[in-house]
Amino acid sequence: MQKMKFCPLVEAWQEMGCSNEEIDLFCDIAMECNRGRADARGVRMVLDERTGKGDPCCKLMIHKAQS
């Protein structure tokens, strides 16, 4: 598990004046790239917490595919 407390994307969206709802949506869209890369490698990525939705950090867990 990896916890990340800083996101340059969230900071940039805040500086642009985006609403919390917009930031949450943009964050979820941005994470699709990472989810796709994980899927392509046969692993499952779970993001239980996200700074983009107001959590104190992003909590990223990557699970090895079941054989």
CHARMM-style PDB file with segment names, atoms N, HN, CA, C and O in Angstrom:
ATOM      1  N   MET     1       0.849  -1.176   0.000  1.00  0.00      PROA
ATOM      2  CA  MET     1       0.000   0.000   0.000  1.00  0.00      PROA
ATOM      3  C   MET     1       0.896   1.241   0.000  1.00  0.00      PROA
ATOM      4  O   MET     1       1.903   1.311   0.705  1.00  0.00      PROA
ATOM      5  N   GLN     2       0.503   2.186  -0.792  1.00  0.00      PROA
ATOM      6  HN  GLN     2      -0.315   2.130  -1.365  1.00  0.00      PROA
ATOM      7  CA  GLN     2       1.234   3.446  -0.891  1.00  0.00      PROA
ATOM      8  C   GLN     2       0.275   4.595  -0.574  1.00  0.00      PROA
ATOM      9  O   GLN     2      -0.830   4.652  -1.113  1.00  0.00      PROA
ATOM     10  N   LYS     3       0.699   5.503   0.295  1.00  0.00      PROA
ATOM     11  HN  LYS     3       1.597   5.456   0.732  1.00  0.00      PROA
ATOM     12  CA  LYS     3      -0.104   6.690   0.604  1.00  0.00      PROA
ATOM     13  C   LYS     3       0.613   7.915   0.059  1.00  0.00      PROA
ATOM     14  O   LYS     3       1.793   8.137   0.330  1.00  0.00      PROA
ATOM     15  N   MET     4      -0.117   8.702  -0.709  1.00  0.00      PROA
ATOM     16  HN  MET     4      -1.076   8.522  -0.929  1.00  0.00      PROA
ATOM     17  CA  MET     4       0.448   9.919  -1.286  1.00  0.00      PROA
ATOM     18  C   MET     4      -0.388  11.107  -0.821  1.00  0.00      PROA
ATOM     19  O   MET     4      -1.610  11.113  -0.966  1.00  0.00      PROA
ATOM     20  N   LYS     5       0.281  12.109  -0.263  1.00  0.00      PROA
ATOM     21  HN  LYS     5       1.274  12.105  -0.146  1.00  0.00      PROA
ATOM     22  CA  LYS     5      -0.427  13.258   0.297  1.00  0.00      PROA
ATOM     23  C   LYS     5      -0.435  14.464  -0.622  1.00  0.00      PROA
ATOM     24  O   LYS     5      -1.164  15.424  -0.372  1.00  0.00      PROA
ATOM     25  N   PHE     6       0.361  14.432  -1.679  1.00  0.00      PROA
ATOM     26  HN  PHE     6       0.953  13.652  -1.882  1.00  0.00      PROA
ATOM     27  CA  PHE     6       0.443  15.575  -2.582  1.00  0.00      PROA
ATOM     28  C   PHE     6       0.126  15.122  -3.995  1.00  0.00      PROA
ATOM     29  O   PHE     6       0.617  14.086  -4.445  1.00  0.00      PROA
ATOM     30  N   CYS     7      -0.688  15.888  -4.691  1.00  0.00      PROA
ATOM     31  HN  CYS     7      -1.087  16.729  -4.326  1.00  0.00      PROA
ATOM     32  CA  CYS     7      -0.992  15.602  -6.093  1.00  0.00      PROA
ATOM     33  C   CYS     7      -0.888  16.902  -6.876  1.00  0.00      PROA
ATOM     34  O   CYS     7      -1.635  17.845  -6.617  1.00  0.00      PROA
ATOM     35  N   PRO     8       0.034  16.959  -7.834  1.00  0.00      PROA
ATOM     36  CA  PRO     8       0.169  18.181  -8.619  1.00  0.00      PROA
ATOM     37  C   PRO     8      -1.073  18.481  -9.448  1.00  0.00      PROA
ATOM     38  O   PRO     8      -1.370  19.645  -9.719  1.00  0.00      PROA
ATOM     39  N   LEU     9      -1.793  17.455  -9.849  1.00  0.00      PROA
ATOM     40  HN  LEU     9      -1.551  16.509  -9.629  1.00  0.00      PROA
ATOM     41  CA  LEU     9      -3.015  17.691 -10.613  1.00  0.00      PROA
ATOM     42  C   LEU     9      -4.077  18.368  -9.755  1.00  0.00      PROA
ATOM     43  O   LEU     9      -4.682  19.355 -10.174  1.00  0.00      PROA
ATOM     44  N   VAL    10      -4.302  17.841  -8.559  1.00  0.00      PROA
ATOM     45  HN  VAL    10      -3.811  17.039  -8.219  1.00  0.00      PROA
ATOM     46  CA  VAL    10      -5.299  18.443  -7.662  1.00  0.00      PROA
ATOM     47  C   VAL    10      -4.914  19.890  -7.358  1.00  0.00      PROA
ATOM     48  O   VAL    10      -5.767  20.777  -7.364  1.00  0.00      PROA
ATOM     49  N   GLU    11      -3.639  20.124  -7.095  1.00  0.00      PROA
ATOM     50  HN  GLU    11      -2.946  19.404  -7.090  1.00  0.00      PROA
ATOM     51  CA  GLU    11      -3.187  21.489  -6.808  1.00  0.00      PROA
ATOM     52  C   GLU    11      -3.454  22.416  -7.999  1.00  0.00      PROA
ATOM     53  O   GLU    11      -3.907  23.547  -7.821  1.00  0.00      PROA
ATOM     54  N   ALA    12      -3.174  21.935  -9.203  1.00  0.00      PROA
ATOM     55  HN  ALA    12      -2.805  21.017  -9.347  1.00  0.00      PROA
ATOM     56  CA  ALA    12      -3.400  22.754 -10.404  1.00  0.00      PROA
ATOM     57  C   ALA    12      -4.886  23.034 -10.601  1.00  0.00      PROA
ATOM     58  O   ALA    12      -5.260  24.155 -10.947  1.00  0.00      PROA
ATOM     59  N   TRP    13      -5.735  22.035 -10.385  1.00  0.00      PROA
ATOM     60  HN  TRP    13      -5.431  21.125 -10.104  1.00  0.00      PROA
ATOM     61  CA  TRP    13      -7.179  22.245 -10.541  1.00  0.00      PROA
ATOM     62  C   TRP    13      -7.691  23.227  -9.503  1.00  0.00      PROA
ATOM     63  O   TRP    13      -8.571  24.036  -9.798  1.00  0.00      PROA
ATOM     64  N   GLN    14      -7.153  23.167  -8.289  1.00  0.00      PROA
ATOM     65  HN  GLN    14      -6.438  22.510  -8.050  1.00  0.00      PROA
ATOM     66  CA  GLN    14      -7.543  24.130  -7.257  1.00  0.00      PROA
ATOM     67  C   GLN    14      -7.131  25.536  -7.669  1.00  0.00      PROA
ATOM     68  O   GLN    14      -7.914  26.475  -7.529  1.00  0.00      PROA
ATOM     69  N   GLU    15      -5.911  25.694  -8.177  1.00  0.00      PROA
ATOM     70  HN  GLU    15      -5.274  24.931  -8.291  1.00  0.00      PROA
ATOM     71  CA  GLU    15      -5.434  27.007  -8.613  1.00  0.00      PROA
ATOM     72  C   GLU    15      -6.264  27.557  -9.769  1.00  0.00      PROA
ATOM     73  O   GLU    15      -6.399  28.772  -9.915  1.00  0.00      PROA
ATOM     74  N   MET    16      -6.823  26.662 -10.593  1.00  0.00      PROA
ATOM     75  HN  MET    16      -6.713  25.675 -10.474  1.00  0.00      PROA
ATOM     76  CA  MET    16      -7.667  27.085 -11.711  1.00  0.00      PROA
ATOM     77  C   MET    16      -9.060  27.490 -11.250  1.00  0.00      PROA
ATOM     78  O   MET    16      -9.848  28.028 -12.028  1.00  0.00      PROA
ATOM     79  N   GLY    17      -9.362  27.228  -9.972  1.00  0.00      PROA
ATOM     80  HN  GLY    17      -8.722  26.791  -9.340  1.00  0.00      PROA
ATOM     81  CA  GLY    17     -10.661  27.599  -9.435  1.00  0.00      PROA
ATOM     82  C   GLY    17     -11.745  26.552  -9.618  1.00  0.00      PROA
ATOM     83  O   GLY    17     -12.932  26.858  -9.510  1.00  0.00      PROA
ATOM     84  N   CYS    18     -11.344  25.318  -9.894  1.00  0.00      PROA
ATOM     85  HN  CYS    18     -10.379  25.069  -9.982  1.00  0.00      PROA
ATOM     86  CA  CYS    18     -12.331  24.250 -10.062  1.00  0.00      PROA
ATOM     87  C   CYS    18     -13.044  23.971  -8.740  1.00  0.00      PROA
ATOM     88  O   CYS    18     -12.463  24.111  -7.664  1.00  0.00      PROA
ATOM     89  N   SER    19     -14.294  23.579  -8.840  1.00  0.00      PROA
ATOM     90  HN  SER    19     -14.766  23.465  -9.714  1.00  0.00      PROA
ATOM     91  CA  SER    19     -15.070  23.217  -7.648  1.00  0.00      PROA
ATOM     92  C   SER    19     -14.599  21.858  -7.129  1.00  0.00      PROA
ATOM     93  O   SER    19     -13.915  21.121  -7.839  1.00  0.00      PROA
ATOM     94  N   ASN    20     -14.965  21.531  -5.899  1.00  0.00      PROA
ATOM     95  HN  ASN    20     -15.522  22.129  -5.322  1.00  0.00      PROA
ATOM     96  CA  ASN    20     -14.625  20.224  -5.323  1.00  0.00      PROA
ATOM     97  C   ASN    20     -15.216  19.092  -6.162  1.00  0.00      PROA
ATOM     98  O   ASN    20     -14.587  18.048  -6.336  1.00  0.00      PROA
ATOM     99  N   GLU    21     -16.416  19.303  -6.674  1.00  0.00      PROA
ATOM    100  HN  GLU    21     -16.927  20.151  -6.532  1.00  0.00      PROA
ATOM    101  CA  GLU    21     -17.063  18.280  -7.500  1.00  0.00      PROA
ATOM    102  C   GLU    21     -16.303  18.079  -8.811  1.00  0.00      PROA
ATOM    103  O   GLU    21     -16.131  16.947  -9.262  1.00  0.00      PROA
ATOM    104  N   GLU    22     -15.849  19.174  -9.419  1.00  0.00      PROA
ATOM    105  HN  GLU    22     -15.989  20.094  -9.052  1.00  0.00      PROA
ATOM    106  CA  GLU    22     -15.073  19.070 -10.651  1.00  0.00      PROA
ATOM    107  C   GLU    22     -13.749  18.359 -10.392  1.00  0.00      PROA
ATOM    108  O   GLU    22     -13.337  17.508 -11.180  1.00  0.00      PROA
ATOM    109  N   ILE    23     -13.089  18.700  -9.306  1.00  0.00      PROA
ATOM    110  HN  ILE    23     -13.424  19.391  -8.665  1.00  0.00      PROA
ATOM    111  CA  ILE    23     -11.808  18.076  -8.971  1.00  0.00      PROA
ATOM    112  C   ILE    23     -11.994  16.583  -8.760  1.00  0.00      PROA
ATOM    113  O   ILE    23     -11.172  15.789  -9.218  1.00  0.00      PROA
ATOM    114  N   ASP    24     -13.052  16.191  -8.080  1.00  0.00      PROA
ATOM    115  HN  ASP    24     -13.720  16.836  -7.708  1.00  0.00      PROA
ATOM    116  CA  ASP    24     -13.339  14.777  -7.855  1.00  0.00      PROA
ATOM    117  C   ASP    24     -13.512  14.067  -9.193  1.00  0.00      PROA
ATOM    118  O   ASP    24     -12.961  12.984  -9.394  1.00  0.00      PROA
ATOM    119  N   LEU    25     -14.264  14.662 -10.104  1.00  0.00      PROA
ATOM    120  HN  LEU    25     -14.711  15.541  -9.941  1.00  0.00      PROA
ATOM    121  CA  LEU    25     -14.487  14.064 -11.417  1.00  0.00      PROA
ATOM    122  C   LEU    25     -13.186  13.985 -12.212  1.00  0.00      PROA
ATOM    123  O   LEU    25     -12.869  12.936 -12.773  1.00  0.00      PROA
ATOM    124  N   PHE    26     -12.432  15.080 -12.266  1.00  0.00      PROA
ATOM    125  HN  PHE    26     -12.689  15.932 -11.810  1.00  0.00      PROA
ATOM    126  CA  PHE    26     -11.175  15.087 -13.019  1.00  0.00      PROA
ATOM    127  C   PHE    26     -10.194  14.069 -12.457  1.00  0.00      PROA
ATOM    128  O   PHE    26      -9.482  13.406 -13.211  1.00  0.00      PROA
ATOM    129  N   CYS    27     -10.155  13.944 -11.150  1.00  0.00      PROA
ATOM    130  HN  CYS    27     -10.733  14.482 -10.537  1.00  0.00      PROA
ATOM    131  CA  CYS    27      -9.268  12.976 -10.502  1.00  0.00      PROA
ATOM    132  C   CYS    27      -9.640  11.553 -10.915  1.00  0.00      PROA
ATOM    133  O   CYS    27      -8.768  10.747 -11.239  1.00  0.00      PROA
ATOM    134  N   ASP    28     -10.919  11.254 -10.901  1.00  0.00      PROA
ATOM    135  HN  ASP    28     -11.627  11.909 -10.637  1.00  0.00      PROA
ATOM    136  CA  ASP    28     -11.372   9.918 -11.288  1.00  0.00      PROA
ATOM    137  C   ASP    28     -11.034   9.639 -12.747  1.00  0.00      PROA
ATOM    138  O   ASP    28     -10.612   8.533 -13.084  1.00  0.00      PROA
ATOM    139  N   ILE    29     -11.215  10.627 -13.612  1.00  0.00      PROA
ATOM    140  HN  ILE    29     -11.558  11.526 -13.339  1.00  0.00      PROA
ATOM    141  CA  ILE    29     -10.875  10.461 -15.023  1.00  0.00      PROA
ATOM    142  C   ILE    29      -9.369  10.230 -15.181  1.00  0.00      PROA
ATOM    143  O   ILE    29      -8.952   9.343 -15.927  1.00  0.00      PROA
ATOM    144  N   ALA    30      -8.563  11.016 -14.489  1.00  0.00      PROA
ATOM    145  HN  ALA    30      -8.901  11.736 -13.883  1.00  0.00      PROA
ATOM    146  CA  ALA    30      -7.107  10.871 -14.573  1.00  0.00      PROA
ATOM    147  C   ALA    30      -6.657   9.489 -14.107  1.00  0.00      PROA
ATOM    148  O   ALA    30      -5.701   8.933 -14.648  1.00  0.00      PROA
ATOM    149  N   MET    31      -7.332   8.936 -13.116  1.00  0.00      PROA
ATOM    150  HN  MET    31      -8.108   9.387 -12.676  1.00  0.00      PROA
ATOM    151  CA  MET    31      -6.944   7.628 -12.589  1.00  0.00      PROA
ATOM    152  C   MET    31      -7.280   6.499 -13.546  1.00  0.00      PROA
ATOM    153  O   MET    31      -6.746   5.399 -13.396  1.00  0.00      PROA
ATOM    154  N   GLU    32      -8.142   6.729 -14.522  1.00  0.00      PROA
ATOM    155  HN  GLU    32      -8.575   7.622 -14.644  1.00  0.00      PROA
ATOM    156  CA  GLU    32      -8.474   5.682 -15.494  1.00  0.00      PROA
ATOM    157  C   GLU    32      -7.234   5.223 -16.256  1.00  0.00      PROA
ATOM    158  O   GLU    32      -7.112   4.044 -16.587  1.00  0.00      PROA
ATOM    159  N   CYS    33      -6.324   6.135 -16.534  1.00  0.00      PROA
ATOM    160  HN  CYS    33      -6.423   7.094 -16.265  1.00  0.00      PROA
ATOM    161  CA  CYS    33      -5.074   5.775 -17.209  1.00  0.00      PROA
ATOM    162  C   CYS    33      -4.305   4.762 -16.367  1.00  0.00      PROA
ATOM    163  O   CYS    33      -3.819   3.755 -16.882  1.00  0.00      PROA
ATOM    164  N   ASN    34      -4.199   5.035 -15.072  1.00  0.00      PROA
ATOM    165  HN  ASN    34      -4.593   5.853 -14.653  1.00  0.00      PROA
ATOM    166  CA  ASN    34      -3.475   4.126 -14.175  1.00  0.00      PROA
ATOM    167  C   ASN    34      -4.194   2.796 -14.033  1.00  0.00      PROA
ATOM    168  O   ASN    34      -3.561   1.742 -13.991  1.00  0.00      PROA
ATOM    169  N   ARG    35      -5.512   2.846 -13.958  1.00  0.00      PROA
ATOM    170  HN  ARG    35      -6.026   3.703 -13.992  1.00  0.00      PROA
ATOM    171  CA  ARG    35      -6.278   1.594 -13.864  1.00  0.00      PROA
ATOM    172  C   ARG    35      -6.068   0.761 -15.123  1.00  0.00      PROA
ATOM    173  O   ARG    35      -5.903  -0.457 -15.050  1.00  0.00      PROA
ATOM    174  N   GLY    36      -6.074   1.427 -16.281  1.00  0.00      PROA
ATOM    175  HN  GLY    36      -6.208   2.416 -16.340  1.00  0.00      PROA
ATOM    176  CA  GLY    36      -5.863   0.720 -17.541  1.00  0.00      PROA
ATOM    177  C   GLY    36      -4.487   0.091 -17.633  1.00  0.00      PROA
ATOM    178  O   GLY    36      -4.344  -1.034 -18.111  1.00  0.00      PROA
ATOM    179  N   ARG    37      -3.473   0.815 -17.177  1.00  0.00      PROA
ATOM    180  HN  ARG    37      -3.590   1.730 -16.789  1.00  0.00      PROA
ATOM    181  CA  ARG    37      -2.120   0.258 -17.189  1.00  0.00      PROA
ATOM    182  C   ARG    37      -2.015  -0.945 -16.259  1.00  0.00      PROA
ATOM    183  O   ARG    37      -1.365  -1.937 -16.590  1.00  0.00      PROA
ATOM    184  N   ALA    38      -2.644  -0.857 -15.114  1.00  0.00      PROA
ATOM    185  HN  ALA    38      -3.171  -0.051 -14.845  1.00  0.00      PROA
ATOM    186  CA  ALA    38      -2.623  -1.986 -14.178  1.00  0.00      PROA
ATOM    187  C   ALA    38      -3.335  -3.189 -14.790  1.00  0.00      PROA
ATOM    188  O   ALA    38      -2.818  -4.306 -14.749  1.00  0.00      PROA
ATOM    189  N   ASP    39      -4.520  -2.962 -15.359  1.00  0.00      PROA
ATOM    190  HN  ASP    39      -4.939  -2.055 -15.392  1.00  0.00      PROA
ATOM    191  CA  ASP    39      -5.268  -4.060 -15.990  1.00  0.00      PROA
ATOM    192  C   ASP    39      -4.460  -4.726 -17.094  1.00  0.00      PROA
ATOM    193  O   ASP    39      -4.462  -5.950 -17.223  1.00  0.00      PROA
ATOM    194  N   ALA    40      -3.770  -3.916 -17.889  1.00  0.00      PROA
ATOM    195  HN  ALA    40      -3.768  -2.921 -17.785  1.00  0.00      PROA
ATOM    196  CA  ALA    40      -2.982  -4.452 -19.005  1.00  0.00      PROA
ATOM    197  C   ALA    40      -1.853  -5.347 -18.516  1.00  0.00      PROA
ATOM    198  O   ALA    40      -1.365  -6.194 -19.264  1.00  0.00      PROA
ATOM    199  N   ARG    41      -1.436  -5.169 -17.274  1.00  0.00      PROA
ATOM    200  HN  ARG    41      -1.833  -4.480 -16.667  1.00  0.00      PROA
ATOM    201  CA  ARG    41      -0.353  -5.974 -16.710  1.00  0.00      PROA
ATOM    202  C   ARG    41      -0.872  -7.084 -15.800  1.00  0.00      PROA
ATOM    203  O   ARG    41      -0.103  -7.766 -15.123  1.00  0.00      PROA
ATOM    204  N   GLY    42      -2.181  -7.246 -15.800  1.00  0.00      PROA
ATOM    205  HN  GLY    42      -2.806  -6.691 -16.350  1.00  0.00      PROA
ATOM    206  CA  GLY    42      -2.770  -8.334 -15.035  1.00  0.00      PROA
ATOM    207  C   GLY    42      -2.822  -8.101 -13.539  1.00  0.00      PROA
ATOM    208  O   GLY    42      -2.862  -9.055 -12.762  1.00  0.00      PROA
ATOM    209  N   VAL    43      -2.824  -6.844 -13.128  1.00  0.00      PROA
ATOM    210  HN  VAL    43      -2.792  -6.069 -13.759  1.00  0.00      PROA
ATOM    211  CA  VAL    43      -2.946  -6.544 -11.707  1.00  0.00      PROA
ATOM    212  C   VAL    43      -4.181  -5.668 -11.483  1.00  0.00      PROA
ATOM    213  O   VAL    43      -4.662  -4.990 -12.391  1.00  0.00      PROA
ATOM    214  N   ARG    44      -4.665  -5.704 -10.276  1.00  0.00      PROA
ATOM    215  HN  ARG    44      -4.274  -6.255  -9.538  1.00  0.00      PROA
ATOM    216  CA  ARG    44      -5.841  -4.913  -9.913  1.00  0.00      PROA
ATOM    217  C   ARG    44      -5.394  -3.761  -9.037  1.00  0.00      PROA
ATOM    218  O   ARG    44      -4.667  -3.954  -8.062  1.00  0.00      PROA
ATOM    219  N   MET    45      -5.826  -2.578  -9.384  1.00  0.00      PROA
ATOM    220  HN  MET    45      -6.416  -2.422 -10.176  1.00  0.00      PROA
ATOM    221  CA  MET    45      -5.478  -1.381  -8.627  1.00  0.00      PROA
ATOM    222  C   MET    45      -6.721  -0.892  -7.887  1.00  0.00      PROA
ATOM    223  O   MET    45      -7.784  -0.724  -8.484  1.00  0.00      PROA
ATOM    224  N   VAL    46      -6.577  -0.668  -6.598  1.00  0.00      PROA
ATOM    225  HN  VAL    46      -5.713  -0.804  -6.113  1.00  0.00      PROA
ATOM    226  CA  VAL    46      -7.680  -0.172  -5.779  1.00  0.00      PROA
ATOM    227  C   VAL    46      -7.254   1.154  -5.168  1.00  0.00      PROA
ATOM    228  O   VAL    46      -6.186   1.260  -4.564  1.00  0.00      PROA
ATOM    229  N   LEU    47      -8.087   2.143  -5.331  1.00  0.00      PROA
ATOM    230  HN  LEU    47      -8.954   2.057  -5.821  1.00  0.00      PROA
ATOM    231  CA  LEU    47      -7.816   3.473  -4.796  1.00  0.00      PROA
ATOM    232  C   LEU    47      -8.946   3.813  -3.835  1.00  0.00      PROA
ATOM    233  O   LEU    47      -9.957   4.395  -4.227  1.00  0.00      PROA
ATOM    234  N   ASP    48      -8.760   3.436  -2.556  1.00  0.00      PROA
ATOM    235  HN  ASP    48      -7.938   2.963  -2.238  1.00  0.00      PROA
ATOM    236  CA  ASP    48      -9.816   3.627  -1.559  1.00  0.00      PROA
ATOM    237  C   ASP    48      -9.987   5.088  -1.153  1.00  0.00      PROA
ATOM    238  O   ASP    48     -11.100   5.535  -0.876  1.00  0.00      PROA
ATOM    239  N   GLU    49      -8.899   5.815  -1.119  1.00  0.00      PROA
ATOM    240  HN  GLU    49      -7.995   5.452  -1.344  1.00  0.00      PROA
ATOM    241  CA  GLU    49      -8.949   7.220  -0.705  1.00  0.00      PROA
ATOM    242  C   GLU    49      -8.265   8.059  -1.777  1.00  0.00      PROA
ATOM    243  O   GLU    49      -7.287   7.626  -2.385  1.00  0.00      PROA
ATOM    244  N   ARG    50      -8.792   9.275  -2.007  1.00  0.00      PROA
ATOM    245  HN  ARG    50      -9.588   9.626  -1.513  1.00  0.00      PROA
ATOM    246  CA  ARG    50      -8.212  10.162  -3.015  1.00  0.00      PROA
ATOM    247  C   ARG    50      -8.244  11.591  -2.521  1.00  0.00      PROA
ATOM    248  O   ARG    50      -9.258  12.054  -1.999  1.00  0.00      PROA
ATOM    249  N   THR    51      -7.125  12.297  -2.688  1.00  0.00      PROA
ATOM    250  HN  THR    51      -6.301  11.921  -3.113  1.00  0.00      PROA
ATOM    251  CA  THR    51      -7.114  13.717  -2.333  1.00  0.00      PROA
ATOM    252  C   THR    51      -8.095  14.482  -3.202  1.00  0.00      PROA
ATOM    253  O   THR    51      -8.630  15.509  -2.785  1.00  0.00      PROA
ATOM    254  N   GLY    52      -8.334  13.987  -4.406  1.00  0.00      PROA
ATOM    255  HN  GLY    52      -7.900  13.152  -4.745  1.00  0.00      PROA
ATOM    256  CA  GLY    52      -9.268  14.640  -5.315  1.00  0.00      PROA
ATOM    257  C   GLY    52     -10.702  14.639  -4.834  1.00  0.00      PROA
ATOM    258  O   GLY    52     -11.500  15.468  -5.271  1.00  0.00      PROA
ATOM    259  N   LYS    53     -11.049  13.721  -3.938  1.00  0.00      PROA
ATOM    260  HN  LYS    53     -10.401  13.047  -3.583  1.00  0.00      PROA
ATOM    261  CA  LYS    53     -12.406  13.726  -3.375  1.00  0.00      PROA
ATOM    262  C   LYS    53     -12.424  14.255  -1.940  1.00  0.00      PROA
ATOM    263  O   LYS    53     -13.436  14.176  -1.243  1.00  0.00      PROA
ATOM    264  N   GLY    54     -11.264  14.803  -1.514  1.00  0.00      PROA
ATOM    265  HN  GLY    54     -10.442  14.867  -2.080  1.00  0.00      PROA
ATOM    266  CA  GLY    54     -11.207  15.440  -0.209  1.00  0.00      PROA
ATOM    267  C   GLY    54     -10.572  14.623   0.900  1.00  0.00      PROA
ATOM    268  O   GLY    54     -10.489  15.085   2.038  1.00  0.00      PROA
ATOM    269  N   ASP    55     -10.121  13.408   0.585  1.00  0.00      PROA
ATOM    270  HN  ASP    55     -10.188  13.032  -0.340  1.00  0.00      PROA
ATOM    271  CA  ASP    55      -9.443  12.596   1.593  1.00  0.00      PROA
ATOM    272  C   ASP    55      -8.067  13.196   1.889  1.00  0.00      PROA
ATOM    273  O   ASP    55      -7.525  13.920   1.055  1.00  0.00      PROA
ATOM    274  N   PRO    56      -7.491  12.906   3.068  1.00  0.00      PROA
ATOM    275  CA  PRO    56      -6.186  13.479   3.421  1.00  0.00      PROA
ATOM    276  C   PRO    56      -5.034  12.949   2.566  1.00  0.00      PROA
ATOM    277  O   PRO    56      -3.976  13.575   2.494  1.00  0.00      PROA
ATOM    278  N   CYS    57      -5.237  11.793   1.915  1.00  0.00      PROA
ATOM    279  HN  CYS    57      -6.096  11.285   1.973  1.00  0.00      PROA
ATOM    280  CA  CYS    57      -4.201  11.233   1.046  1.00  0.00      PROA
ATOM    281  C   CYS    57      -4.852  10.306   0.032  1.00  0.00      PROA
ATOM    282  O   CYS    57      -6.019   9.936   0.158  1.00  0.00      PROA
ATOM    283  N   CYS    58      -4.074   9.942  -0.968  1.00  0.00      PROA
ATOM    284  HN  CYS    58      -3.125  10.243  -1.070  1.00  0.00      PROA
ATOM    285  CA  CYS    58      -4.487   8.891  -1.889  1.00  0.00      PROA
ATOM    286  C   CYS    58      -3.907   7.590  -1.342  1.00  0.00      PROA
ATOM    287  O   CYS    58      -2.711   7.504  -1.061  1.00  0.00      PROA
ATOM    288  N   LYS    59      -4.744   6.599  -1.196  1.00  0.00      PROA
ATOM    289  HN  LYS    59      -5.715   6.668  -1.424  1.00  0.00      PROA
ATOM    290  CA  LYS    59      -4.302   5.295  -0.702  1.00  0.00      PROA
ATOM    291  C   LYS    59      -4.437   4.307  -1.844  1.00  0.00      PROA
ATOM    292  O   LYS    59      -5.539   3.893  -2.204  1.00  0.00      PROA
ATOM    293  N   LEU    60      -3.307   3.939  -2.403  1.00  0.00      PROA
ATOM    294  HN  LEU    60      -2.412   4.275  -2.111  1.00  0.00      PROA
ATOM    295  CA  LEU    60      -3.256   3.090  -3.586  1.00  0.00      PROA
ATOM    296  C   LEU    60      -2.789   1.692  -3.207  1.00  0.00      PROA
ATOM    297  O   LEU    60      -1.742   1.515  -2.583  1.00  0.00      PROA
ATOM    298  N   MET    61      -3.589   0.700  -3.597  1.00  0.00      PROA
ATOM    299  HN  MET    61      -4.439   0.843  -4.103  1.00  0.00      PROA
ATOM    300  CA  MET    61      -3.211  -0.688  -3.349  1.00  0.00      PROA
ATOM    301  C   MET    61      -3.220  -1.424  -4.688  1.00  0.00      PROA
ATOM    302  O   MET    61      -4.148  -1.280  -5.484  1.00  0.00      PROA
ATOM    303  N   ILE    62      -2.187  -2.203  -4.916  1.00  0.00      PROA
ATOM    304  HN  ILE    62      -1.433  -2.319  -4.268  1.00  0.00      PROA
ATOM    305  CA  ILE    62      -2.083  -2.985  -6.136  1.00  0.00      PROA
ATOM    306  C   ILE    62      -2.062  -4.451  -5.732  1.00  0.00      PROA
ATOM    307  O   ILE    62      -1.252  -4.873  -4.907  1.00  0.00      PROA
ATOM    308  N   HSD    63      -2.962  -5.214  -6.326  1.00  0.00      PROA
ATOM    309  HN  HSD    63      -3.620  -4.871  -6.996  1.00  0.00      PROA
ATOM    310  CA  HSD    63      -3.091  -6.632  -6.001  1.00  0.00      PROA
ATOM    311  C   HSD    63      -2.651  -7.482  -7.178  1.00  0.00      PROA
ATOM    312  O   HSD    63      -3.064  -7.252  -8.314  1.00  0.00      PROA
ATOM    313  N   LYS    64      -1.819  -8.456  -6.901  1.00  0.00      PROA
ATOM    314  HN  LYS    64      -1.483  -8.644  -5.978  1.00  0.00      PROA
ATOM    315  CA  LYS    64      -1.376  -9.386  -7.926  1.00  0.00      PROA
ATOM    316  C   LYS    64      -2.570 -10.217  -8.387  1.00  0.00      PROA
ATOM    317  O   LYS    64      -3.410 -10.618  -7.582  1.00  0.00      PROA
ATOM    318  N   ALA    65      -2.630 -10.466  -9.684  1.00  0.00      PROA
ATOM    319  HN  ALA    65      -1.947 -10.141 -10.338  1.00  0.00      PROA
ATOM    320  CA  ALA    65      -3.717 -11.260 -10.237  1.00  0.00      PROA
ATOM    321  C   ALA    65      -3.669 -12.688  -9.686  1.00  0.00      PROA
ATOM    322  O   ALA    65      -2.598 -13.245  -9.443  1.00  0.00      PROA
ATOM    323  N   GLN    66      -4.842 -13.253  -9.501  1.00  0.00      PROA
ATOM    324  HN  GLN    66      -5.712 -12.801  -9.699  1.00  0.00      PROA
ATOM    325  CA  GLN    66      -4.927 -14.629  -9.033  1.00  0.00      PROA
ATOM    326  C   GLN    66      -4.565 -15.567 -10.173  1.00  0.00      PROA
ATOM    327  O   GLN    66      -5.016 -15.373 -11.302  1.00  0.00      PROA
ATOM    328  N   SER    67      -3.751 -16.586  -9.889  1.00  0.00      PROA
ATOM    329  HN  SER    67      -3.384 -16.743  -8.972  1.00  0.00      PROA
ATOM    330  CA  SER    67      -3.357 -17.556 -10.928  1.00  0.00      PROA
ATOM    331  C   SER    67      -4.355 -18.664 -11.022  1.00  0.00      PROA
ATOM    332  OT1 SER    67      -4.194 -19.572 -11.837  1.00  0.00      PROA
TER     333      SER     67
END
